[in-house]
Amino acid sequence: MLVGYIYKLNPSPSQSAVMEKHVEMLRLQYNFRIRERAQAYEQAKSPVLGNYCDLATSSECCPLTCSVSKNALYGSPWTASGKKRSALAQQDADLPNLKRERPWYGQIQHHVLQQMLRRVDDAFQRFFRGEAGYPKPKRRSKFRSFSYPPGDVRFQGNRVRLPGIGWCRFFQSRPFPDGFTVKTVTVRSKADGWYISVRLQDNSVPTTPTPLAVKSAIGVDVGIAKLASIDTGEIIPNPGFLKSSSRRRRILHRRASRKRKGSKNRRKAYKKLACLEQKIERRRTDYQWKVAHKLTRTTDLIIFEDLNIKRMMARCKPKVDPETGRYLHNGQAAKRGLNRVIGDAAWGELKQKTIVVAAKSGVLIHSIHPRHTSQECSCCGYKSPTNRDQEKFLCESCGHIADADIDAAVVIRQRGLKELGISLPLLGVPQKVTPEKPVARQGKSATLVAESRNPQKYEQLSIFEWRKSG
């Protein structure tokens, strides 16, 4: 498997200036290649017909029958052997022309330029597979890194040699493990300096157990107030790092917005804000790694919900008054606050970190469909939206009382084991998780709780009178 180690660089001022220059030139070239691919894609989708051709690029064309480029970016789309070249190969073949027309790009190592073209190709491939939107040009804040392929970067103790930049010292917080092979090295600019991300390949990873070899399993239900609830009754709290730093963020943002645009003080103020955002991200990342290790420490199988977080955080549909044509309140103001806390909880990142730790520990990960997991009773399987009342769960059919998130985790575990065909005993949940208190709402649930407290009062009532008496 592949693991990533991140180290902080300690470059000289001249090396920092060179890296900043490289990042900016690569960003401009990335945007140019995105626009180039987009134009070729638009011509292939809706060809521009006409009796003309592009003499500068020697593009093939047939009068009134095809596009100017005929799906080719540079010259003929065919190789000498008769195979069609991909868009990545065509752009890669144009790099010598780029350095000839713009000699300053010769300062950047050619492998770094090729890695940039691969980023462009990956963006379009994700779009064609439906995994991402249409690629767009990058702003300065969104393009802050460049990569070296395997074999280009050399390490010597706490020094690293980056082609085109030279030897640079870094803070070696932990050495490379024995038996690991260095793969891609990425140089990235952050709020407090430069970092290198070293991708290492480890071939000594334990094999993931098969479902038949699973001896213990847990179900995990993620939430907002509780980051994770385990079917054993254990609750992992959500620290809410963004909320705890919200006041400081507002102050720094207000100070930065009041500075004159383009001034050094404005850049300094926004750098302080970026450092605070980076601190929040690091605290959240560290906490999630600890949670991931905790989940994988004592089990062979972890079952999650397959949540569509992007759809959960989508904007509310607009509401229009049919008589006046004006927009009505659609609840987006409240939804914005919900989206903020969902983003702060970062359920997807927690799941990905758990998958990484589980792969290294030999633990199996499984995901189930999340439909009605919070409404289903873990004892009798009865589903009803009124079974749950905020943090309490009271089954309207059998009267089972439990913490709502813990009961959902039990349901997740039961569904996962059923899908995998595994038979394991149900773990006992402590009764002290949720006290037995009446549920303050209309419906059968409040009646069942009252009946459990005064059974003599309800033993002579009919079914209709028993439901109506609540």
NULO-720781 format. One record per residue (C-alpha): x, y, z; residue in one letter; residue number from 0. Coordinates in steps of 0.5 Angstrom, whole numbers, plus 500, padded with zeros to 3 digits. Each point is the difference from the previous one (the first is absolute). Example, Ala and Ser with C-alpha at 12.3 -4.5 7.8 and 13.67 -1.06 7.14 Angstrom:
<bakols>
BAKOL,xx,yy,zz,type,seq
BAKOL,525,491,516,a,0
BAKOL,502,507,498,s,1
</bakols>
This chain:
<bakols>
BAKOL,xx,yy,zz,type,seq
BAKOL,500,500,500,m,0
BAKOL,502,507,499,l,1
BAKOL,501,505,506,v,2
BAKOL,502,507,501,g,3
BAKOL,505,504,504,y,4
BAKOL,500,507,501,i,5
BAKOL,506,504,502,y,6
BAKOL,501,508,501,k,7
BAKOL,505,503,495,l,8
BAKOL,505,505,502,n,9
BAKOL,502,503,494,p,10
BAKOL,505,506,499,s,11
BAKOL,496,507,498,p,12
BAKOL,503,499,492,s,13
BAKOL,497,493,500,q,14
BAKOL,493,502,503,s,15
BAKOL,500,505,494,a,16
BAKOL,502,495,495,v,17
BAKOL,494,495,503,m,18
BAKOL,495,506,500,e,19
BAKOL,502,502,492,k,20
BAKOL,500,492,498,h,21
BAKOL,493,500,503,v,22
BAKOL,497,506,497,e,23
BAKOL,503,498,493,m,24
BAKOL,497,493,501,l,25
BAKOL,493,503,502,r,26
BAKOL,500,504,493,l,27
BAKOL,502,494,496,q,28
BAKOL,495,496,504,y,29
BAKOL,494,505,498,n,30
BAKOL,503,501,493,f,31
BAKOL,500,492,499,r,32
BAKOL,493,500,503,i,33
BAKOL,497,505,495,r,34
BAKOL,504,496,494,e,35
BAKOL,496,494,502,r,36
BAKOL,494,503,501,a,37
BAKOL,500,503,493,q,38
BAKOL,502,493,497,a,39
BAKOL,494,497,504,y,40
BAKOL,495,505,498,e,41
BAKOL,502,499,493,q,42
BAKOL,499,493,500,a,43
BAKOL,493,501,503,k,44
BAKOL,498,505,496,s,45
BAKOL,505,500,494,p,46
BAKOL,501,507,496,v,47
BAKOL,499,499,493,l,48
BAKOL,503,503,494,g,49
BAKOL,505,500,494,n,50
BAKOL,506,502,504,y,51
BAKOL,506,498,504,c,52
BAKOL,505,502,506,d,53
BAKOL,507,501,496,l,54
BAKOL,503,501,507,a,55
BAKOL,499,493,503,t,56
BAKOL,499,496,493,s,57
BAKOL,493,498,502,s,58
BAKOL,497,495,496,e,59
BAKOL,493,502,497,c,60
BAKOL,495,498,495,c,61
BAKOL,496,506,497,p,62
BAKOL,493,500,502,l,63
BAKOL,500,493,504,t,64
BAKOL,505,501,506,c,65
BAKOL,502,505,505,s,66
BAKOL,507,504,500,v,67
BAKOL,504,495,505,s,68
BAKOL,496,494,498,k,69
BAKOL,501,498,508,n,70
BAKOL,508,501,499,a,71
BAKOL,503,506,504,l,72
BAKOL,507,500,496,y,73
BAKOL,500,498,493,g,74
BAKOL,498,492,498,s,75
BAKOL,497,496,506,p,76
BAKOL,503,494,497,w,77
BAKOL,507,497,502,t,78
BAKOL,504,497,495,a,79
BAKOL,498,493,501,s,80
BAKOL,493,502,499,g,81
BAKOL,498,501,507,k,82
BAKOL,496,506,503,k,83
BAKOL,503,504,505,r,84
BAKOL,497,502,506,s,85
BAKOL,499,507,502,a,86
BAKOL,505,500,505,l,87
BAKOL,505,497,495,a,88
BAKOL,499,506,496,q,89
BAKOL,501,505,505,q,90
BAKOL,506,496,503,d,91
BAKOL,503,501,493,a,92
BAKOL,499,507,499,d,93
BAKOL,504,501,506,l,94
BAKOL,507,502,496,p,95
BAKOL,496,505,496,n,96
BAKOL,498,503,507,l,97
BAKOL,507,501,502,k,98
BAKOL,502,502,493,r,99
BAKOL,494,506,500,e,100
BAKOL,501,501,508,r,101
BAKOL,507,499,502,p,102
BAKOL,499,502,507,w,103
BAKOL,496,493,501,y,104
BAKOL,507,497,499,g,105
BAKOL,501,501,507,q,106
BAKOL,495,495,502,i,107
BAKOL,502,493,500,q,108
BAKOL,496,496,494,h,109
BAKOL,498,495,504,h,110
BAKOL,496,505,505,v,111
BAKOL,497,503,493,l,112
BAKOL,498,493,498,q,113
BAKOL,497,499,507,q,114
BAKOL,496,506,499,m,115
BAKOL,497,497,494,l,116
BAKOL,498,494,503,r,117
BAKOL,496,504,505,r,118
BAKOL,496,503,494,v,119
BAKOL,499,494,498,d,120
BAKOL,498,497,506,d,121
BAKOL,495,506,501,a,122
BAKOL,497,498,493,f,123
BAKOL,499,493,502,q,124
BAKOL,497,501,506,r,125
BAKOL,495,504,496,f,126
BAKOL,499,495,495,f,127
BAKOL,498,495,505,r,128
BAKOL,495,504,504,g,129
BAKOL,505,501,506,e,130
BAKOL,501,507,500,a,131
BAKOL,497,506,496,g,132
BAKOL,503,504,494,y,133
BAKOL,507,502,501,p,134
BAKOL,501,507,501,k,135
BAKOL,506,505,500,p,136
BAKOL,504,500,507,k,137
BAKOL,501,506,504,r,138
BAKOL,506,502,504,r,139
BAKOL,497,497,507,s,140
BAKOL,498,493,496,k,141
BAKOL,507,499,497,f,142
BAKOL,505,499,505,r,143
BAKOL,504,494,498,s,144
BAKOL,504,496,495,f,145
BAKOL,503,493,500,s,146
BAKOL,506,496,498,y,147
BAKOL,499,493,498,p,148
BAKOL,504,494,503,p,149
BAKOL,507,500,499,g,150
BAKOL,501,508,499,d,151
BAKOL,501,502,508,v,152
BAKOL,506,497,504,r,153
BAKOL,500,500,508,f,154
BAKOL,506,501,504,q,155
BAKOL,499,500,507,g,156
BAKOL,496,506,502,n,157
BAKOL,501,503,493,r,158
BAKOL,496,499,493,v,159
BAKOL,502,502,493,r,160
BAKOL,495,503,496,l,161
BAKOL,502,500,493,p,162
BAKOL,500,507,497,g,163
BAKOL,500,503,507,i,164
BAKOL,506,496,504,g,165
BAKOL,502,497,506,w,166
BAKOL,495,503,506,c,167
BAKOL,499,498,507,r,168
BAKOL,494,497,503,f,169
BAKOL,498,499,507,f,170
BAKOL,500,492,501,q,171
BAKOL,495,499,505,s,172
BAKOL,500,492,498,r,173
BAKOL,504,496,496,p,174
BAKOL,498,496,494,f,175
BAKOL,499,493,503,p,176
BAKOL,504,494,497,d,177
BAKOL,497,497,494,g,178
BAKOL,496,506,497,f,179
BAKOL,502,502,493,t,180
BAKOL,499,508,499,v,181
BAKOL,495,501,494,k,182
BAKOL,497,507,499,t,183
BAKOL,503,506,503,v,184
BAKOL,495,507,500,t,185
BAKOL,503,506,502,v,186
BAKOL,494,505,503,r,187
BAKOL,499,507,503,s,188
BAKOL,496,501,506,k,189
BAKOL,499,506,505,a,190
BAKOL,506,499,504,d,191
BAKOL,505,498,495,g,192
BAKOL,502,494,495,w,193
BAKOL,499,493,501,y,194
BAKOL,501,493,496,i,195
BAKOL,496,494,500,s,196
BAKOL,503,494,499,v,197
BAKOL,496,494,497,r,198
BAKOL,503,493,503,l,199
BAKOL,498,493,497,q,200
BAKOL,500,495,505,d,201
BAKOL,500,493,498,n,202
BAKOL,499,496,507,s,203
BAKOL,493,502,501,v,204
BAKOL,496,495,504,p,205
BAKOL,495,497,496,t,206
BAKOL,492,502,501,t,207
BAKOL,496,494,503,p,208
BAKOL,495,497,496,t,209
BAKOL,493,500,503,p,210
BAKOL,500,493,502,l,211
BAKOL,506,502,505,a,212
BAKOL,497,506,503,v,213
BAKOL,499,498,508,k,214
BAKOL,498,507,502,s,215
BAKOL,496,506,497,a,216
BAKOL,498,507,502,i,217
BAKOL,495,505,497,g,218
BAKOL,501,507,499,v,219
BAKOL,495,506,500,d,220
BAKOL,503,507,498,v,221
BAKOL,496,506,503,g,222
BAKOL,501,507,502,i,223
BAKOL,500,501,507,a,224
BAKOL,503,493,500,k,225
BAKOL,505,499,495,l,226
BAKOL,500,492,501,a,227
BAKOL,495,496,503,s,228
BAKOL,502,492,501,i,229
BAKOL,495,495,501,d,230
BAKOL,504,498,506,t,231
BAKOL,497,506,504,g,232
BAKOL,506,504,499,e,233
BAKOL,500,507,498,i,234
BAKOL,505,504,496,i,235
BAKOL,499,508,501,p,236
BAKOL,501,505,495,n,237
BAKOL,504,505,502,p,238
BAKOL,498,505,495,g,239
BAKOL,506,504,499,f,240
BAKOL,497,505,495,l,241
BAKOL,495,502,505,k,242
BAKOL,505,501,505,s,243
BAKOL,504,504,496,s,244
BAKOL,494,504,497,s,245
BAKOL,501,506,504,r,246
BAKOL,508,501,498,r,247
BAKOL,498,499,493,r,248
BAKOL,495,505,500,r,249
BAKOL,505,505,503,i,250
BAKOL,506,498,495,l,251
BAKOL,495,501,494,h,252
BAKOL,497,506,502,r,253
BAKOL,507,503,501,r,254
BAKOL,503,498,493,a,255
BAKOL,494,502,497,s,256
BAKOL,501,507,502,r,257
BAKOL,507,501,498,k,258
BAKOL,501,503,493,r,259
BAKOL,500,496,494,k,260
BAKOL,507,498,497,g,261
BAKOL,504,502,507,s,262
BAKOL,505,496,504,k,263
BAKOL,495,501,506,n,264
BAKOL,495,496,496,r,265
BAKOL,504,495,498,r,266
BAKOL,503,499,507,k,267
BAKOL,493,500,503,a,268
BAKOL,497,495,495,y,269
BAKOL,506,496,502,k,270
BAKOL,499,500,507,k,271
BAKOL,493,497,498,l,272
BAKOL,503,495,496,a,273
BAKOL,504,497,506,c,274
BAKOL,494,500,504,l,275
BAKOL,496,496,495,e,276
BAKOL,506,495,499,q,277
BAKOL,500,499,508,k,278
BAKOL,493,498,500,i,279
BAKOL,501,495,494,e,280
BAKOL,506,497,504,r,281
BAKOL,496,500,506,r,282
BAKOL,495,496,497,r,283
BAKOL,504,496,496,t,284
BAKOL,504,498,506,d,285
BAKOL,494,498,504,y,286
BAKOL,497,496,494,q,287
BAKOL,506,496,499,w,288
BAKOL,500,498,508,k,289
BAKOL,492,498,499,v,290
BAKOL,502,496,494,a,291
BAKOL,505,496,504,h,292
BAKOL,496,499,506,k,293
BAKOL,494,497,495,l,294
BAKOL,505,495,497,t,295
BAKOL,504,498,506,r,296
BAKOL,495,495,503,t,297
BAKOL,496,497,494,t,298
BAKOL,500,496,494,d,299
BAKOL,495,504,496,l,300
BAKOL,497,507,500,i,301
BAKOL,493,502,497,i,302
BAKOL,499,507,498,f,303
BAKOL,494,503,496,e,304
BAKOL,501,502,493,d,305
BAKOL,498,507,501,l,306
BAKOL,499,505,494,n,307
BAKOL,503,506,503,i,308
BAKOL,500,504,494,k,309
BAKOL,493,500,499,r,310
BAKOL,499,501,507,m,311
BAKOL,503,506,500,m,312
BAKOL,497,503,494,a,313
BAKOL,496,506,499,r,314
BAKOL,492,500,502,c,315
BAKOL,496,501,493,k,316
BAKOL,497,507,499,p,317
BAKOL,493,501,502,k,318
BAKOL,496,505,496,v,319
BAKOL,493,503,501,d,320
BAKOL,496,498,494,p,321
BAKOL,496,507,501,e,322
BAKOL,505,505,501,t,323
BAKOL,506,496,497,g,324
BAKOL,504,502,506,r,325
BAKOL,505,495,503,y,326
BAKOL,498,497,507,l,327
BAKOL,504,498,506,h,328
BAKOL,502,493,499,n,329
BAKOL,504,499,506,g,330
BAKOL,507,501,497,q,331
BAKOL,502,504,505,a,332
BAKOL,499,495,505,a,333
BAKOL,503,495,495,k,334
BAKOL,507,504,500,r,335
BAKOL,501,499,507,g,336
BAKOL,499,493,500,l,337
BAKOL,504,499,494,n,338
BAKOL,506,504,504,r,339
BAKOL,500,495,506,v,340
BAKOL,499,494,495,i,341
BAKOL,507,502,496,g,342
BAKOL,503,501,507,d,343
BAKOL,498,493,502,a,344
BAKOL,504,498,494,a,345
BAKOL,496,493,499,w,346
BAKOL,503,498,494,g,347
BAKOL,507,502,502,e,348
BAKOL,499,495,506,l,349
BAKOL,498,495,496,k,350
BAKOL,506,500,495,q,351
BAKOL,505,500,506,k,352
BAKOL,497,494,503,t,353
BAKOL,500,497,494,i,354
BAKOL,508,501,499,v,355
BAKOL,501,498,508,v,356
BAKOL,496,494,498,a,357
BAKOL,504,498,494,a,358
BAKOL,506,500,504,k,359
BAKOL,497,497,506,s,360
BAKOL,497,494,496,g,361
BAKOL,493,502,502,v,362
BAKOL,494,500,495,l,363
BAKOL,495,506,498,i,364
BAKOL,493,499,498,h,365
BAKOL,495,505,498,s,366
BAKOL,493,500,500,i,367
BAKOL,494,504,497,h,368
BAKOL,498,505,506,p,369
BAKOL,492,500,498,r,370
BAKOL,496,500,507,h,371
BAKOL,506,498,504,t,372
BAKOL,498,505,505,s,373
BAKOL,492,498,500,q,374
BAKOL,501,492,500,e,375
BAKOL,500,497,507,c,376
BAKOL,506,495,501,s,377
BAKOL,495,495,504,c,378
BAKOL,494,499,496,c,379
BAKOL,502,503,494,g,380
BAKOL,494,505,500,y,381
BAKOL,501,506,496,k,382
BAKOL,496,507,501,s,383
BAKOL,503,507,500,p,384
BAKOL,497,501,506,t,385
BAKOL,504,495,504,n,386
BAKOL,505,505,501,r,387
BAKOL,500,507,504,d,388
BAKOL,506,504,499,q,389
BAKOL,505,496,504,e,390
BAKOL,495,495,503,k,391
BAKOL,497,493,497,f,392
BAKOL,494,497,502,l,393
BAKOL,497,495,495,c,394
BAKOL,493,500,499,e,395
BAKOL,499,493,499,s,396
BAKOL,504,496,506,c,397
BAKOL,501,506,504,g,398
BAKOL,508,500,500,h,399
BAKOL,503,506,503,i,400
BAKOL,508,502,498,a,401
BAKOL,504,505,498,d,402
BAKOL,498,502,493,a,403
BAKOL,507,500,497,d,404
BAKOL,502,494,504,i,405
BAKOL,494,496,497,d,406
BAKOL,502,502,493,a,407
BAKOL,507,498,501,a,408
BAKOL,497,493,502,v,409
BAKOL,495,500,493,v,410
BAKOL,506,502,496,i,411
BAKOL,504,494,503,r,412
BAKOL,494,495,499,q,413
BAKOL,499,502,493,r,414
BAKOL,508,500,498,g,415
BAKOL,500,493,503,l,416
BAKOL,494,498,496,k,417
BAKOL,503,502,494,e,418
BAKOL,507,497,501,l,419
BAKOL,496,493,502,g,420
BAKOL,504,500,507,i,421
BAKOL,496,498,506,s,422
BAKOL,503,503,507,l,423
BAKOL,497,501,507,p,424
BAKOL,497,507,501,l,425
BAKOL,504,504,505,l,426
BAKOL,496,502,506,g,427
BAKOL,499,508,501,v,428
BAKOL,500,503,507,p,429
BAKOL,494,502,502,q,430
BAKOL,502,506,503,k,431
BAKOL,501,503,493,v,432
BAKOL,493,504,500,t,433
BAKOL,496,500,506,p,434
BAKOL,493,498,499,e,435
BAKOL,496,506,500,k,436
BAKOL,493,502,496,p,437
BAKOL,501,503,493,v,438
BAKOL,496,506,500,a,439
BAKOL,497,499,493,r,440
BAKOL,493,498,498,q,441
BAKOL,500,493,497,g,442
BAKOL,500,493,503,k,443
BAKOL,507,501,503,s,444
BAKOL,498,504,506,a,445
BAKOL,494,495,501,t,446
BAKOL,505,494,501,l,447
BAKOL,504,504,504,v,448
BAKOL,494,502,505,a,449
BAKOL,498,492,500,e,450
BAKOL,506,498,502,s,451
BAKOL,500,504,506,r,452
BAKOL,492,499,502,n,453
BAKOL,498,493,497,p,454
BAKOL,494,499,504,q,455
BAKOL,497,507,497,k,456
BAKOL,501,497,492,y,457
BAKOL,498,492,501,e,458
BAKOL,493,501,499,q,459
BAKOL,500,505,494,l,460
BAKOL,498,498,493,s,461
BAKOL,506,501,495,i,462
BAKOL,496,506,497,f,463
BAKOL,499,503,507,e,464
BAKOL,507,498,502,w,465
BAKOL,503,504,494,r,466
BAKOL,495,506,501,k,467
BAKOL,502,500,508,s,468
BAKOL,507,503,498,g,469
</bakols>
